[in-house]
């Protein structure tokens, strides 16, 4: 029997509620917000949690001045349609686009994430 069943990803950021709402809207997951923490959760137990860090400094990807530390890959069927959705939600397309099978974005707190063709 496995002791650990599902990973819980926790992301540091300056505004947990804003980031939970961003990822919740992108993934169509339920959002729960409290003073210093927030989460976006799917119905099957998968969650991403966000923790307030007062002196948060976003990564400077792709340089390593402040490493990215982690990033999320989102699987999509249509890159153009998915890009329109995430940009409308507050993501920024990163200028470094080195491949045609995925696109790189920054979430509202500056974390890089990719939209990847399935």
N, C-alpha and C positions, 0 to 999 in steps of 0.2 A: 504494500500500500504506500503510495506516495505521500510524503509529509507536505510537500509544496505542490499545489495543484495549478494555480494561475499566478503569473507574475503581476505585480502591481508596479506600474511605472510612476515615479514621482518626479516632477519637474520643478526646479526652482524658477521663480519669476517675480516681478514686482507687483503684479495684480492677478492673483489666482482666479478671481471670478471672471475677469475678462478672458483669460486663457481657457478656462473651462467652457465658457460659452462658445468660444471660437471652435474648439475641438468637438464640443457637443453638437454644434450645428453642422460641422463638416461630416461627422460620423452618424448623425441622427441618434445621439445618445442622450440619456437623461443627465441633467446638470444639477449638482448640489453645491451651494456656496455658503461658507461660514466666514468669520472675520479674517483668518490668516490661511485658510485652506479652502480648496474647492476640488471637485472631481467631475468627470464625465464618465458615465458607465453605460455599457450595453446591457441588454436584458439577460445575457448569458454569463455574467460575472466578470467580464473584461472591464477594466477601469484604467483611466489615466488620472492621476491626482496631481495637484499643483500646490506648491508651498510658497508662501510669501518670504522673500529675502530682501531686506531693506536696502542693502548696498549692491543689488544685483547688477551685473555687467554682462551684456549678451556676448556670445562667442563672436570671434572675428573670422569666421569661416570664409574662405578656405585657408587663410593664414593660421598659424598656431600661436599668435600673440596671446589670445584667450581661446583655448581649444573648445571645440563644439561639445565634447564630453559624451554626447549621445545624439542620435537623430532618429526620426520615425520615417518609415517608408509606407506610403498609402498606396494600395493596389487599386488601379482604375482601368476601365475599359476604353475611355476616350480622354486623352490628355487635354484637348481644347475645352471640352465641357467641364472637366474637373478644375482646370485652371480658372475658368470664369467663376466657378463657385467659390474657390478658396480666396481669390482676389476680392470678390464681393464681400466675403466674411472678414477681410482685414489682412490677409497675407500679402507679402511683397515678393514678386518674382526676383530671384537673385540674378545678377548680371552674368555669372559664370554658368553657362549652359553647355556642357561638353558632350552630350549624348542625345540621340533622338528617341530613346526608349524610356527616358524619364526626364522630369523637370524639377529644378531645385527652387524652393521657396523659403522665406523666413516667416515664422508665425509672428503675431503682434508683439511678442517679447524678444524677438530676434533669434529664436531657435531655428536652425535649418531643418527642413523636412523635404521629402521627395514625393512626387506623384509618379508612380511607376506603372507602365503598361503591364496588364496581366498576360 
